[in-house]
């Protein structure tokens, strides 16, 4: 039976629903892990694209994302079907995402400009299909739960799914590439068939999520006093008045730059600063495992401290870990793994922001009379994509600026520069992302209860008119 605002107090977390909801994130990671981890080296070493061509592809794709993400959010918000607003995209889009993922890792028998254009089209196609799924999957949690903490629990299940599949993919992706390629080095055949396996696997993951996570929550939509419908531009501008939403997106953007850019550069730190390439796998594995632990304890932490305070605590943990690793790069194996464990636990902070978006939607509904879940989640989607592009470009430029020479013994100044890029710069980013949280005023059950009470009173008064 559909739920209403009045059933929120009795709402409980359904463990099977949480389990199935997490598979949407498993499907997302099966898609994006290959692209985020291996696409650049696939372009340079297999497709043999120039650095300029790759930069152009990424730049054009990000420009398109600035248009496509909010556009997809608007389309999702306006969708009406027998399956709901967001579930249809989880049901029908996965095969298209699978096809474009495979095409993205396909070497076409063309050269010159045609090769660049084909790569661009496939990459943008994969990005558009991923956007359609990412935005609607994120917004779906607002349709399967009404209570703020129950939504956070489902978001935590999503985060656990992400951590588990990333652990698996980090262990098996490259061995699969080498196995399918029948070679000791990655080649076109290996990338292609690994992409096929991941792409086929993602389809039932999204279908399982869509099957179980039915849109049972019915919330009365805000109505303008004039009765006129707002335009898309008006909705976007009105959302920008929601300071809590902007603070959350800012945290997502800078946090993503710090974490993703750091992870992409951590190998340089281990090889040249620590001076022990054997430590790469243990350090990455330790961080991934403790991130999973952070996701498991997230429901407890957010319930006890509130989402904002738990996010601040995780940020402090991360900053401390970055600064300690910056100060003591030669602290020894056990010491470095212990600090990696601390940092990995802090890395779970990104998932708290996802839960905060649901609260921002309720706040925006009460204060500004706007409830556009799809557009709201498109803000976060674009923030993450923009962070990926900015972080990748800045770190590569920074490596060149400090005088890094590939496959050579680095000078002490270069090693110090790498240490700054990998540890000090991310710490600064996290500090800048955390400061606005001091003005984030949706924290804890009491505040959310006030918002829910305000919405119920407003809707009740409207019915009496």
C-alpha positions in Angstrom: 0.0 0.0 0.0 1.3 3.5 -0.7 2.6 5.3 2.3 1.9 8.9 3.3 3.7 11.4 5.6 1.6 10.1 8.5 3.1 6.5 8.3 6.7 7.8 8.6 6.8 7.3 12.4 6.1 3.6 12.1 8.5 3.1 9.2 11.2 0.5 9.6 14.2 -0.5 7.4 13.5 -3.6 5.4 16.7 -5.6 5.2 15.8 -7.4 2.0 14.9 -4.1 0.3 18.2 -2.7 1.5 20.0 -5.7 0.0 18.3 -5.3 -3.3 18.7 -1.5 -3.4 22.5 -2.0 -2.9 22.6 -3.9 -6.2 21.8 -0.8 -8.1 25.2 0.6 -6.9 26.8 -2.8 -7.8 25.6 -2.3 -11.3 26.8 1.3 -11.4 30.3 0.2 -10.3 30.4 -2.6 -12.8 29.9 0.1 -15.5 32.0 3.0 -14.2 34.9 1.1 -12.7 36.3 0.1 -16.0 35.9 3.6 -17.4 37.3 5.5 -14.5 40.2 3.1 -13.9 41.3 1.9 -17.3 39.8 4.1 -20.1 42.7 6.6 -20.2 45.4 3.9 -20.5 43.2 2.1 -23.0 43.0 5.3 -25.1 46.8 5.9 -24.9 48.2 2.4 -25.2 45.7 0.5 -27.2 43.7 3.0 -29.3 46.8 5.2 -29.6 45.0 8.5 -29.1 47.2 11.5 -28.5 47.1 13.4 -25.2 45.4 16.3 -27.0 42.7 14.1 -28.4 42.0 12.5 -25.0 41.8 15.9 -23.4 39.4 17.1 -26.1 37.2 14.1 -25.6 37.0 14.6 -21.8 36.4 18.4 -22.2 33.6 18.0 -24.7 32.0 15.2 -22.5 32.1 17.5 -19.4 30.5 20.4 -21.3 27.8 18.1 -22.5 27.3 16.8 -18.9 26.6 20.4 -17.8 23.6 20.2 -20.2 22.7 16.6 -20.0 22.6 16.0 -16.2 20.0 18.6 -15.3 18.1 17.8 -18.5 17.9 14.1 -17.4 16.8 15.3 -13.9 13.9 17.2 -15.4 12.9 14.3 -17.6 12.9 12.0 -14.6 10.9 14.4 -12.5 8.2 14.6 -15.2 8.0 10.9 -15.9 4.7 9.2 -15.1 4.3 5.5 -15.7 2.7 2.3 -14.4 6.1 1.6 -12.7 6.5 5.0 -11.2 8.9 7.9 -11.9 12.3 6.4 -11.5 12.0 2.6 -11.7 11.4 2.6 -15.5 14.9 3.8 -16.0 16.4 1.0 -13.9 14.3 -1.4 -15.9 14.9 -0.3 -19.5 18.2 1.7 -19.6 20.8 -1.0 -18.4 21.0 -2.8 -21.8 21.8 0.5 -23.5 24.5 1.2 -20.8 25.9 -2.2 -21.4 26.1 -1.7 -25.2 27.8 1.7 -24.9 30.3 0.4 -22.3 31.3 -2.4 -24.7 31.6 0.0 -27.6 33.7 2.4 -25.4 36.3 -0.4 -25.1 36.1 -1.4 -28.8 39.0 -0.7 -31.2 37.4 0.4 -34.5 39.2 -0.1 -37.8 39.5 3.6 -38.5 42.2 6.2 -38.2 42.6 10.0 -37.8 39.7 12.2 -36.9 37.2 9.4 -37.5 38.8 7.4 -34.6 38.6 10.4 -32.2 34.9 11.0 -33.2 33.9 7.4 -32.7 35.6 7.3 -29.2 33.9 10.6 -28.3 30.4 9.3 -29.4 30.8 6.0 -27.5 32.1 7.7 -24.4 29.3 10.3 -24.4 26.8 7.6 -25.0 28.0 5.6 -22.0 28.0 8.8 -20.0 24.4 9.6 -20.9 23.1 6.1 -20.1 25.0 6.1 -16.9 23.5 9.5 -16.0 20.0 8.2 -16.7 20.6 5.4 -14.2 22.7 7.3 -11.7 20.2 10.1 -11.2 17.1 8.0 -11.0 18.7 5.3 -8.8 19.8 8.0 -6.3 16.4 9.6 -6.3 14.6 6.3 -6.0 15.5 6.1 -2.2 13.0 9.0 -1.7 10.2 6.9 -3.2 10.9 3.7 -1.2 11.3 5.4 2.2 9.9 8.5 3.9 11.8 8.7 7.2 15.2 10.4 7.0 17.1 7.7 9.0 15.5 4.9 7.1 16.6 6.5 3.9 20.1 6.9 5.4 20.1 3.1 6.2 19.3 2.3 2.6 22.0 4.7 1.4 24.4 2.9 3.7 23.4 -0.4 2.1 24.2 1.2 -1.2 27.6 2.3 0.1 28.3 -1.2 1.3 27.5 -2.6 -2.1 29.9 -0.1 -3.7 32.7 -1.1 -1.4 32.2 -4.8 -1.8 32.2 -4.7 -5.6 35.2 -2.3 -5.7 37.1 -4.8 -3.6 36.2 -7.6 -6.0 36.9 -5.5 -9.2 40.2 -4.3 -7.9 41.2 -7.9 -7.4 39.9 -9.5 -10.6 39.7 -6.7 -13.3 43.4 -6.7 -14.4 43.7 -10.5 -14.2 40.6 -10.8 -16.4 42.1 -8.3 -18.9 45.3 -10.4 -19.1 43.4 -13.7 -19.2 41.1 -12.7 -22.1 44.0 -11.0 -23.9 46.1 -14.2 -23.6 49.1 -12.0 -22.9 51.3 -10.7 -20.1 50.4 -7.1 -21.0 46.9 -5.6 -21.5 45.7 -5.6 -25.1 42.5 -4.7 -27.1 41.0 -8.2 -26.8 41.5 -8.3 -23.0 39.9 -4.9 -22.5 37.0 -5.7 -24.8 36.0 -9.1 -23.3 36.4 -7.8 -19.7 34.1 -4.9 -20.6 31.6 -7.5 -22.0 31.6 -9.5 -18.8 31.1 -6.4 -16.6 28.5 -5.0 -18.9 26.4 -8.2 -19.0 26.7 -8.6 -15.3 25.4 -5.0 -14.6 22.0 -5.7 -16.2 20.5 -8.2 -13.7 21.9 -6.0 -10.8 19.7 -3.1 -11.9 16.8 -5.3 -12.6 16.9 -6.8 -9.1 16.9 -3.4 -7.6 14.0 -2.3 -9.8 12.0 -5.5 -9.0 12.2 -5.1 -5.2 12.3 -1.3 -4.8 8.8 -0.3 -5.7 7.8 3.4 -5.4 5.4 3.0 -2.4 5.9 6.5 -0.9 3.4 9.1 -2.0 4.2 12.7 -1.1 1.9 15.6 -1.9 3.7 17.9 -4.3 4.0 21.6 -3.5 1.6 23.8 -5.4 2.3 27.5 -6.3 -0.2 30.0 -5.0 -0.7 31.3 -8.5 -1.3 27.8 -9.8 1.1 28.4 -12.6 3.8 25.8 -13.4 7.5 26.9 -13.1 9.8 26.5 -16.0 13.0 24.4 -15.8 15.2 27.5 -15.4 13.0 28.7 -12.6 13.3 25.4 -10.8 17.1 25.4 -11.2 17.3 28.9 -9.9 15.0 28.1 -7.0 17.0 25.1 -6.0 20.1 27.4 -5.9 18.4 29.2 -3.0 18.5 26.1 -0.9 21.7 26.7 1.0 21.8 23.2 2.5 21.7 21.7 -1.0 24.5 23.9 -2.2 26.6 23.1 0.8 26.1 19.4 0.2 27.0 19.6 -3.4 30.1 21.7 -2.5 31.1 18.9 -0.1 30.6 16.3 -2.8 32.6 18.3 -5.4 35.6 19.1 -3.3 35.5 15.7 -1.5 35.5 13.9 -4.8 38.4 15.9 -6.1 40.4 15.1 -2.9 39.6 11.4 -2.8 39.6 10.5 -6.5 42.6 12.6 -7.5 44.5 11.3 -4.5 43.7 7.7 -5.4 44.9 8.2 -9.0 48.2 9.6 -7.7 48.8 7.3 -4.7 50.8 4.9 -6.9 53.4 7.6 -7.5 53.7 8.3 -3.8 54.2 4.6 -3.0 56.8 4.1 -5.7 58.8 7.3 -5.5 58.3 8.7 -2.0 57.8 5.5 0.1 60.2 3.7 -2.3 58.5 0.3 -2.1 56.2 -0.6 -5.0 55.3 -3.9 -3.2 53.2 -1.7 -0.8 50.8 -0.6 -3.6 48.4 -3.6 -3.3 48.4 -3.8 0.6 47.7 0.0 0.9 44.9 0.0 -1.6 43.3 -3.1 -0.2 43.5 -1.8 3.4 41.8 1.5 2.4 39.0 -0.4 0.6 38.4 -2.7 3.4 38.2 0.0 6.1 36.0 2.1 3.8 33.6 -0.9 3.8 33.8 -0.9 7.7 33.0 2.8 7.6 29.9 2.2 5.4 28.7 -0.6 7.8 28.8 1.7 10.9 27.3 4.6 9.0 23.7 4.0 10.1 24.8 4.0 13.8 27.0 7.1 13.4 24.4 9.2 11.5 21.7 8.1 14.0 23.7 9.0 17.1 25.4 12.2 15.8 23.3 13.4 12.9 24.5 13.3 9.2 26.4 16.6 9.3 28.2 15.9 12.5 29.2 12.4 11.4 30.4 13.8 8.1 32.5 16.4 10.0 34.0 13.6 12.2 34.9 11.6 9.1 36.5 14.7 7.5 38.6 15.3 10.6 39.7 11.6 10.5 40.7 12.0 6.8 42.6 15.2 7.3 44.5 13.8 10.2 45.4 10.7 8.2 46.6 12.8 5.2 48.7 15.1 7.4 50.3 12.2 9.2 51.2 10.4 6.0 52.6 13.7 4.6 54.8 14.2 7.6 56.0 10.6 8.0 56.3 8.9 4.5 59.0 6.6 5.7 57.3 5.4 8.9 57.5 1.7 8.0 55.1 -0.9 6.6 52.9 -1.3 9.7 52.7 2.4 10.3 51.7 3.2 6.7 49.0 0.5 6.7 47.6 1.7 9.9 47.3 5.3 8.5 45.8 3.8 5.3 43.2 2.1 7.5 42.3 5.4 9.1 42.1 7.2 5.8 40.0 4.4 4.3 37.5 4.7 7.1 37.3 8.4 6.5 36.7 7.9 2.8 33.2 6.6 3.6 32.2 10.2 4.1 31.1 10.6 0.5 28.1 8.3 1.1 26.9 10.6 4.0 26.4 13.4 1.4 24.1 11.1 -0.6 21.9 10.7 2.4 22.0 14.4 3.1 20.5 15.1 -0.3 17.2 13.5 0.8 17.0 15.9 3.8 17.7 18.8 1.5 14.8 17.8 -0.7 12.4 17.9 2.4 13.9 21.3 3.5 13.4 22.7 0.0 9.9 21.5 -0.1 9.0 23.2 3.1 11.0 26.5 2.7 10.7 27.1 -1.1 7.9 24.9 -2.2 10.1 22.9 -4.6 10.4 19.1 -4.6 12.3 18.0 -7.7 14.2 14.8 -6.8 15.6 14.2 -10.2 17.0 17.6 -10.7 18.4 17.6 -7.1 20.4 14.4 -7.7 21.6 15.7 -11.1 23.4 18.4 -9.1 25.4 15.7 -7.3 25.9 13.7 -10.5 27.4 16.7 -12.3 29.5 17.6 -9.3 31.1 14.2 -9.2 31.8 14.2 -13.0 33.2 17.7 -12.9 35.4 16.8 -9.9 36.7 13.8 -11.9 37.7 16.0 -14.8 39.2 18.8 -12.6 41.0 16.4 -10.4 42.5 14.5 -13.3 43.6 17.6 -15.2 45.1 19.4 -12.1 47.1 16.4 -10.9 48.6 15.7 -14.3 49.5 19.4 -14.7 51.0 19.4 -11.2 53.2 16.4 -11.9 54.6 18.3 -14.9 55.1 21.5 -12.9 57.2 19.7 -10.2 59.5 18.2 -12.8 58.3 14.6 -12.7 60.1 12.3 -15.2 58.4 9.0 -16.0 60.3 5.8 -15.2 63.3 7.6 -13.7 64.8 8.2 -10.3 63.1 11.4 -9.0 64.9 14.3 -7.3 64.1 15.1 -3.6 62.2 18.2 -4.7 60.0 16.1 -7.0 59.4 13.5 -4.3 58.3 16.3 -1.9 56.1 17.6 -4.7 54.5 14.2 -5.1 53.9 14.1 -1.3 52.2 17.5 -1.5 49.9 16.4 -4.3 49.0 13.1 -2.7 48.6 14.2 0.9 48.7 17.9 1.6 46.6 19.1 -1.3 43.7 16.6 -0.5 43.8 17.7 3.2 43.3 21.3 2.1 40.4 20.3 -0.2 38.7 18.4 2.7 39.1 21.4 5.0 37.6 23.7 2.4 34.7 21.3 1.8 34.0 21.0 5.5 33.9 24.6 6.5 30.5 25.4 5.0 29.0 22.5 7.0 29.1 24.9 10.0 26.2 26.7 8.3 24.3 23.4 7.4 21.3 23.5 9.7 19.6 20.1 8.9 21.1 17.9 11.5 19.6 15.2 13.6 16.2 13.7 14.1 14.7 16.7 16.0 15.3 19.0 13.0 13.9 16.5 10.5 10.8 16.0 12.7 10.2 19.7 12.6 10.5 19.7 8.8 8.1 16.8 8.5 5.6 18.4 10.9 5.7 21.6 8.9 5.0 19.7 5.7 2.2 17.8 7.2 0.6 21.0 8.6 0.9 22.8 5.3 -0.7 19.9 3.4 -3.4 19.5 6.0 -4.3 23.2 5.7 -4.4 23.0 2.0 -6.9 20.2 2.1 -9.2 22.2 4.4 -9.3 25.1 1.9 
